[in-house]
Amino acid sequence: MLLQRYPDQIFKSMTIAAGIVGACRGYLYLRGEYRYLLTRLEAVLARRREQGLLGCDIAGRPGFDFDIDIHLGAGAYVCGEESALMESLEGQRGVVRKRPPYPVVSGIRGRPTVVNNVETLLAAACIVEWGGRWFRGSGTPESTGSKILSVSGDVARPGVYEYDFGTPVSQVLSDSGGNGAQAVQVSGAAGVTLAPCEFHRALSFEDLPSAGAFMVLGPGRDLLAMNRNFARFFAHESCGLCTPCRVGGRLLVDLVEKVAAGKASAYDLEEMRNLGILMRQTSHCGLGTTAANHILDSLDKFPDTFQRCLGGRDYSPAFDLDGALTEARTLSGRTDAGAHWGVV
């Protein structure tokens, strides 16, 4: 939405930042899903070059040389992480880099690199024009300014909203027509799942940080279905670099599916919790450390989501080993008892 409505201001802010830090090249990383914006954004860049606001000696200042390229990504979720984004910009697979060194020391092609999102850049352009005192006039002492939210789900008025930091979740629900919600997912699938008793919490860095997503789940929604979708999503989006995320994500999918099939036990719920904690503590990047948030929150705040589907009290295997041997028995022509697992 910001790139659609305010591309000039975003490119202006990138140019100002380049002048401050001494950068000569800028990149706008555009996810593949937003390719439809490319033609207009290229036209804005061309116009700024014609106006002397990009290129050599910008605004008549000798030596102030800076230009911007647009790079199309393939839509990988992990490329929202800054180092994976830079790998993609270099034409590599989107995999998170080990740090240090940090991007400001060694970024794109080993050069010092500053990475920011469009919302931060637009805010910077506004501060340049209106001043820091104006920006501090909204929000809280610890979280100045405002936050843009993409409100979706079971609401009467979905859309893009802007709120001062410090706004309670309940006000967003009231404004968007989401009253009566049984849960709110803040910051997307990797964020926090809120129960109704938490709707008083404020959107701010000191209480409830948000990347912008605000998903409302009404009373008719099945929270188990939410967990299934999120678990599958993270298993699919894992870059596969580290074992906790690559394997743990797949195991969480299997366990959630086992619950949904009515074959799980209390042991499996505890195993889900242990896996989630392990992923949070040992994964290489933010994707893995947050991939189990929805499950851990649901286990703590909505325990009935899983417990109502339990099939028994004791452990039961999720994998039918004897069934998996059926094809092998067919190919080998064996029908004897020894060809079956568990038969002596």
N, C-alpha and C positions, 0 to 999 in steps of 0.2 A: 504494500500500500504506500509506503514512504517513497519507494523508487518510482511508483506511478505518479505520485502527486508532487514530490519535491526533489526531483533528480538534480536540478541546478544547485540547490542548497547543499546537497550531499557532496557533489563534486567540488563545490566551493570550499567546503570544510576540509576535504582531502587535500586541496591545494594549499590552504592555510597551514595545515599540519605539515605538509611537505616543506613549506618555507621555513617553518620553525625548526624541524629536525634535520633539514638538509637533504631530504630525499629527492631523487630525480625521476623516480618511476612509481606509479601507483597502479593497483589492480582492483577491479571490482569482480569479485567471485560470484557468479550468477548460477544458482542451481538450475539443473536441466529442466525442472518443472516450470521455470519462469522464463523460458526462452522467448515467449511472446513479447517480453519487454525489450528484447535486444535491439530491434530496429529503432525504437524511439530513443533509447539510451544512447545509441551510436549517433543519432542525429543531434542530441543535446551536446555530446562531446565535440562533434564537428563544429557546431555553432560557437562553442566556447573557444575553440582553437581560432576561428575566424575573428573573434572579438579580442584576441590577444590574452585570453585568460587561461590558456594551456599552451604548452610548447616552449619556445625559447624566449627569454627575456620577458617573462609574464608581467603584464601591467606596466611595461616600460622599465622594469628593474633589470639592469644588466646582470647576467649570471644566474637569474632565477629561472631555471629550466626544469620543467616538470610536465609529464604527460600521463594519461590514464589509459590502460587497456582493459577490455572486458574479457574475462575468462569464463567459459561455460563448463560447469561441472556436470557430473552424471547423476547427481541426486543422492549420493551416499550420505546417510545420517551422520556417520563418524566424521565427515568433513566439516561439520560444525565446530569441531575442535581445531584450534588454530594451527597446530603443527601438522595435522592431517590435511588441513586445507592447503597449507604450503606445499606439502608433498604432491597434492593434486595439481596445484599451479605449475609445478615443475614437470608435469607429465607422468608422475609416478602413481602407483597405487596409493589410495588414501589410507595410510597407516600412521598412527601417532608416533612421534619421535620421542626418544629418551631425552630427558632434560635434567641438568644443564647440558649444553648451552641453551639459553632461552632465546626466543625470536629476536629480542632487541639487541642481542649480541651476534647471533648467527641464525638468520632466517632463510629467506628465499635465495637459493644459490649461494648460501654462505654469507649473504649481506645482511646487515642489521635491518630488521623489519618491524614495523609497528602494525598491529592487527586490531581493528575495531569493527563493530557492527554498525549498520546504517543508522540505528536509533541513537547511538552514542555520537556519531558524526553529525547528525542533524541537530542534536542538542548543543554540540560545540559551536556550530554555525550560529545558532540562536544566541548563545552566550557572547560570541564575538560582537553581534549586532546590538544586543540589549543589555549586556553586562552581567557580571556575577551576582550582583545584588538582586537583580530581577529574577535570576534563576533560583536564588535562595528564598525567594518570596513564597514558594510553595513547597509542600512536602513536610518532612520532619527535620529536626536538627541533624540527625544521623543520615537521613536519606532525602536530600534536597531534590527538587524538581518533580517530574511526573513520570508515569509509566504507561505504555501503550499495551492494551490487552486485546487478544483475539478471543472473544467469548463465543463458545459453541456448545452444542449439545442440547439438552432439554430446557431450552429457554424460548420465550415468546419472541424476543428481539435479539437474535444473534448478530454479531458484527464486531467492528473494531472500535474500542472505547479507549479514552485517555483519562487517567485518574491521577490526582496528586498522590505521591507516596504518603502512606499513613491511612489510606482509605480501607475500611473493613470489608471483608469478603461479603458480608451481609448486604452492604450497599450495592455492590456489583450485581448480586443476585436480584435485588429489588429493582434496579434500573433495567436489567435485561429480561425480567419476567421469569426468573428461575426460582421463585419461592416454592418451598416444599421439597427442595432437592434432598436426596439421601446422602449425596457425596459430591465433592468438588475436587477435580484434579488440577492442581496449580503447577505450572511450568511443564506441562506436557507429560508424556508417558514416563519420563525420568524424574518427574517432580514429586510432589507431596500429595497424598490422598487425604482430604479433610473430611471428618465426620461433622454432623450438624452442630455438635457442642463446640466446634472450633471456628464457626463462621464469624465469630467476633474478632478473629485475628486480623492484623493489619498487613497490607501489602507494603513491605518495606524491607530494607536490608537487615535491620535489626530484629525483625520478626518473621516475615514470610517473603523471602526473595522470590522473584518470578522472572522467568525468561520471556514471558508474554502470553503463553497459552493459558486459557482458563476454560476448562471443560466441565460442564455441569451434567450430573447424572441424576435424573429424576427418580421418583419412587418406583416406577415400573421397570427400571433397568436391572439387569442381572449383573451383579458385580463380579461373579465368576466369569462371565463372558468377557468383561473388561480385562480381567487378569489373563485370560487365555489369549486375547488379542495382543496385549502388551508383551507377554512372554514370547509369543511367536515373532513379534516385530523385532525384539532385541536379539533373539537367536539368529534371525535373518541378517540383521544389520551389523553384527559383530565382524570386525575385520579379521579375526582369527589369530591375531598376533600372540595373545597370552592365553594360557590354559584356563584360568578361572572364568574368563568371559566366554571363551569358545566352547568349553565343555560344560561349564556351569549353567550357561544359558540354555543349552540343549537339554540338560537334566531337569531344569525347572519346567521347561515345556512338557516333558514327559510326566512329571509329577502333577502338574495342573491338569493335564489330560486324564491322568489316572483318577484324580478327584472327580472330574466331570463325568467319567464313565461309571462312577459309583463303586470303584474298586479300591479306593484308598483307605488308609487307617490313620489313627493318631500318630503312628510312627512316621508316616509320610509327611504329615504336616510339620513335624519337628525337623525332618530332613530338609524340607523346603526352607525353613527358617535358618538352619545351619548353612545351607548352600548360599542363601542370600547374604548372610553375614560374611561368609568366606569371600564371595565375589566383591563385596563392599570393601573389604580390608586388603585384598591382594591383587585386584585387577590393575592392569597397566595404565588405563586412562579413565576419564569420566564416564564413558559409556558403560564400562563394566562395573564401576563402583556404584552406579545409580540404576542399573538394569533391573535389580530386584526390589527397588523401592516400593513399587505397587503391591508386591506380594507381602513384604514385611509390614507395610501399613495396613493391609487388609487383614493379616493375621492378628494384629494388635487391636485394630479399631472396628473391624467387621468380622469377628471370628465365625459367625454363623454362615458366612459366605462359603467356607470350606466344610465346616463341621456338619452341616445339614446334608452333605453329599457323601459322607463317609459310608463305606460299605461294611465295615466290621471293625472290631477292636484290635485284632492281631494283624501283624505284617502279612501282606500278600504280594507276591512278585508281580511286576507290571509286564514282564516279558515272558512269553510262552515259549520256552526253549524246545519242548517236544514238538510244538507246532512249527517252529522254525526249521526243524529237521525234515519236514514232510517232503519237500522238493528233493532233498538229498536221498531219501529213501526211495522215492520214485525213480530217480536217475540210476540208482544202484540196483534197483529191483529187489531190495530187501524188505521183507515183511516180518522177520523174526523179532522176538522180544528184545534182543540185544541192540536193535536199531532204534529203540525208543529210549529217551532220556528218563532216568529214574527207575528203570526196570532192571532188576538183578536176575 
